């Protein structure tokens, strides 16, 4: 039998596909090498050390998990509110459950007696007031307008989102508005607001039991909105299947959430509670200070627990964490072929900017966002974390019901 001769055109699509795939994987490997090399250099740099190195690596790990599990608070809540699909919500519940267990173990080391009247060092346990509720509501509305929360925009930078930079600029502006309104809010409300920590009343065992019951109850109620998945045929475990599961298929919600909770526990134990707005708020605070717009005194702000801001002239440990988050997400996006820059429209840029401003103001007065105040706060058994989460959810619900999320 005579074979038909092949032509150069027959091989070009395969060759082009192979070259593009190899380029993506090569860039991802180069990023991993660069991240680990930078961490090694930071570890050996005076004034940086292990804290800086670990911040970068933890951020990269978080960005990788966020991207692979699509851990975007707004997208998760939108799937539930708009499409009645509660499956992704289990990632949040798993993260809070794993974080609560991890924090309870760490608290037992840092503060063995929770009834002493003291709070665990640096834990995100904030004052509970209407200001916190207003911050959560504004943050939720901002999420609906801009299409993601702050951490969502950061990991979407790694996917090539063109709205994310605009939204983050809005976050900086929102922080500026927050600084201008802080003193009045603090003197009239926040200064006298109670700081409520569940272990101070229930002990670690009681607080952990209560939170796991609440989270388990929510998980049970959401079972009715779980979609029916078609049966999957049995597959042989091979290298191609493992590669697809790790780098192409969306990670399971429970796996994603458990990893986020674990990373949050490690971050608190070794560095500080997870948060992604400290460096952004510090940039806004520094810029306002340089142009003379920052109030001379921000009453009580630097004594409160949360995503702390300061006037800085360098990148902080939190800045290294969010830098690692973006680069970790980019690495995962390259491996998954999800680096896909989109087209920015005037309408999309406007909604992203306004949504970012609302998120920035909300995060400033609430002392953190969905990562710092909600995730780290609830993991630390802070009532402030629960209040922020509930009002943030209300803001997202209002935004979706008002179709704000369609202004793209």
Long-range contacts (C-beta under 8 A, 24 or more apart in sequence): 21-337, 24-334, 24-335, 24-337, 24-339, 25-334, 25-335, 27-334, 28-331, 28-332, 28-334, 28-335, 31-327, 31-330, 31-331, 31-334, 32-331, 34-327, 35-60, 35-324, 35-327, 35-328, 35-331, 42-320, 51-270, 51-271, 51-317, 52-317, 52-320, 54-270, 54-271, 55-271, 55-317, 55-318, 55-320, 55-321, 55-324, 56-320, 56-321, 56-323, 56-324, 57-324, 58-263, 58-266, 58-267, 58-271, 58-321, 58-324, 59-320, 59-321, 59-322, 59-323, 59-324, 59-325, 59-327, 59-328, 60-324, 60-325, 60-327, 60-328, 60-331, 61-263, 61-324, 61-328, 62-260, 62-263, 62-274, 62-321, 62-324, 62-325, 62-328, 63-154, 63-155, 63-158, 63-324, 63-325, 63-326, 63-327, 63-328, 63-329, 63-330, 63-331, 63-332, 64-328, 64-329, 64-331, 64-332, 65-251, 65-256, 65-259, 65-260, 65-263, 66-151, 66-152, 66-155, 66-260, 66-325, 66-328, 66-329, 67-155, 67-158, 67-159, 67-328, 67-329, 67-332, 67-333, 67-336, 67-338, 68-246, 68-247, 68-250, 68-251, 68-256, 68-332, 68-336, 69-250, 69-251, 69-252, 69-253, 69-255, 69-256, 69-257, 69-259, 69-260, 70-250, 70-256, 71-95, 71-155, 71-256, 71-257, 71-260, 72-148, 72-149, 72-151, 72-152, 72-155, 72-156, 73-143, 73-148, 73-149, 73-151, 73-152, 73-370, 73-374, 73-392, 74-143, 74-144, 74-147, 74-148, 74-149, 74-152, 74-396, 74-405, 75-148, 75-152, 77-393, 77-396, 77-397, 77-400, 78-396, 78-400, 78-405, 80-222, 80-225, 81-396, 81-397, 81-400, 81-401, 82-400, 84-225, 85-225, 85-226, 85-227, 86-222, 86-223, 86-224, 86-225, 86-226, 87-226, 87-227, 87-253, 88-253, 89-222, 89-253, 90-219, 90-222, 90-253, 90-254, 90-257, 91-253, 91-254, 91-256, 91-257, 91-260, 92-257, 93-215, 93-218, 93-219, 93-257, 94-253, 94-254, 94-256, 94-257, 94-258, 94-260, 94-261, 95-256, 95-257, 95-258, 95-260, 95-261, 95-264, 95-375, 96-211, 96-215, 96-257, 96-261, 96-375, 96-378, 96-379, 97-211, 97-212, 97-215, 97-257, 97-261, 98-257, 98-258, 98-260, 98-261, 98-262, 98-265, 99-260, 99-261, 99-264, 99-265, 99-375, 99-376, 99-378, 99-379, 100-208, 100-211, 100-212, 100-215, 100-261, 100-378, 100-379, 100-381, 101-208, 101-212, 101-261, 102-261, 102-262, 102-264, 102-265, 102-268, 102-379, 103-265, 103-268, 103-379, 103-380, 103-381, 104-204, 104-207, 104-208, 104-381, 105-265, 106-265, 106-268, 106-269, 107-199, 107-204, 107-380, 108-204, 114-197, 114-199, 114-200, 114-203, 114-204, 114-207, 115-200, 115-203, 117-200, 119-195, 119-197, 119-305, 120-380, 122-268, 122-272, 122-273, 122-305, 123-268, 123-273, 123-305, 123-376, 123-380, 123-382, 124-273, 124-275, 124-305, 124-306, 124-307, 124-367, 124-368, 124-372, 124-373, 124-376, 124-377, 124-380, 124-382, 124-384, 124-385, 125-195, 125-197, 125-305, 125-377, 125-380, 125-381, 125-382, 125-384, 126-195, 126-304, 126-305, 126-306, 126-366, 126-367, 126-368, 126-373, 126-377, 126-382, 126-384, 127-190, 127-193, 127-194, 127-195, 127-304, 127-384, 128-193, 128-194, 128-195, 128-196, 128-383, 128-384, 128-387, 129-189, 129-190, 129-193, 130-189, 131-185, 131-189, 131-190, 131-193, 131-365, 131-366, 132-193, 132-365, 132-366, 132-384, 132-387, 132-388, 132-391, 133-387, 133-388, 133-391, 134-362, 134-365, 134-391, 135-361, 135-362, 135-363, 135-364, 135-365, 135-366, 135-388, 135-391, 136-362, 136-366, 136-373, 136-387, 136-388, 136-389, 136-390, 136-391, 136-392, 136-394, 136-395, 137-362, 137-391, 137-392, 137-394, 137-395, 137-398, 138-358, 138-359, 138-361, 138-362, 138-395, 139-358, 139-359, 139-362, 139-363, 139-366, 139-369, 139-370, 139-388, 139-392, 139-395, 140-362, 140-391, 140-392, 140-393, 140-394, 140-395, 140-396, 140-397, 140-398, 140-399, 141-355, 141-358, 141-395, 141-396, 141-398, 141-399, 141-404, 142-174, 142-354, 142-355, 142-356, 142-357, 142-358, 142-359, 142-360, 142-362, 142-395, 143-355, 143-359, 143-392, 143-395, 143-396, 143-399, 144-355, 144-395, 144-396, 144-398, 144-399, 144-400, 144-402, 144-404, 144-405, 145-351, 145-352, 145-354, 145-355, 145-358, 145-399, 145-404, 145-405, 145-407, 146-170, 146-351, 146-352, 146-353, 146-354, 146-355, 146-356, 146-359, 147-351, 147-352, 147-355, 147-405, 147-408, 149-359, 149-369, 149-370, 150-276, 150-277, 150-280, 150-359, 150-363, 150-369, 150-370, 150-371, 151-276, 151-325, 151-369, 151-370, 151-371, 153-356, 154-276, 154-322, 154-325, 154-326, 154-329, 155-325, 155-326, 155-329, 156-329, 157-326, 157-329, 157-330, 158-325, 158-326, 158-327, 158-328, 158-329, 158-330, 158-331, 158-332, 158-333, 158-339, 159-329, 159-330, 159-333, 159-338, 159-339, 159-340, 160-333, 160-339, 160-340, 160-341, 160-342, 161-341, 161-342, 162-341, 162-342, 162-343, 162-344, 162-348, 163-342, 163-344, 163-348, 163-349, 163-352, 163-408, 164-352, 166-344, 166-349, 166-352, 166-353, 166-356, 167-352, 167-353, 167-355, 167-356, 167-359, 168-280, 168-356, 169-353, 169-356, 170-352, 170-353, 170-354, 170-355, 170-356, 170-357, 170-358, 170-359, 170-360, 171-277, 171-280, 171-356, 171-357, 171-359, 171-360, 171-363, 172-280, 172-283, 172-284, 172-287, 172-356, 172-360, 173-284, 173-353, 173-356, 173-357, 173-360, 174-356, 174-357, 174-358, 174-359, 174-360, 174-361, 174-362, 174-363, 174-364, 175-277, 175-280, 175-281, 175-284, 175-285, 175-309, 175-360, 175-361, 175-363, 175-364, 176-284, 176-287, 176-288, 176-293, 176-360, 177-357, 177-360, 177-361, 177-364, 178-360, 178-361, 178-363, 178-364, 178-365, 179-284, 179-285, 179-288, 179-294, 179-295, 179-298, 179-364, 180-293, 180-295, 181-361, 181-365, 182-295, 182-298, 182-299, 182-301, 182-364, 182-365, 183-295, 183-297, 183-298, 183-299, 185-365, 186-298, 186-299, 186-300, 186-301, 187-299, 190-300, 190-304, 191-299, 191-300, 195-384, 196-382, 196-383, 196-384, 197-380, 197-381, 197-382, 197-383, 198-381, 198-382, 198-383, 199-381, 207-381, 208-381, 211-378, 211-381, 247-332, 247-335, 247-336, 248-336, 248-337, 260-375, 261-379, 264-375, 264-376, 264-379, 265-379, 267-321, 268-376, 268-379, 268-380, 271-317, 272-317, 272-318, 273-372, 273-376, 273-379, 273-380, 274-321, 274-371, 274-372, 274-375, 274-376, 275-306, 275-307, 275-318, 275-368, 275-369, 275-371, 275-372, 275-376, 276-307, 276-318, 276-321, 276-322, 276-325, 276-369, 276-371, 276-372, 277-307, 277-363, 277-364, 277-368, 277-369, 277-371, 277-372, 278-307, 278-308, 278-309, 278-316, 278-318, 278-372, 279-312, 279-315, 279-316, 279-318, 279-319, 279-322, 280-322, 280-360, 281-307, 281-309, 281-363, 281-364, 282-309, 282-310, 282-311, 282-312, 282-316, 282-318, 282-319, 283-312, 284-309, 284-360, 285-309, 285-310, 285-311, 286-311, 286-312, 286-313, 304-367, 305-367, 306-366, 306-367, 306-368, 306-372, 306-373, 307-363, 307-367, 307-368, 307-369, 307-372, 307-373, 309-364, 345-408, 347-407, 347-408, 348-407, 348-408, 350-407, 351-404, 351-407, 351-408, 355-404
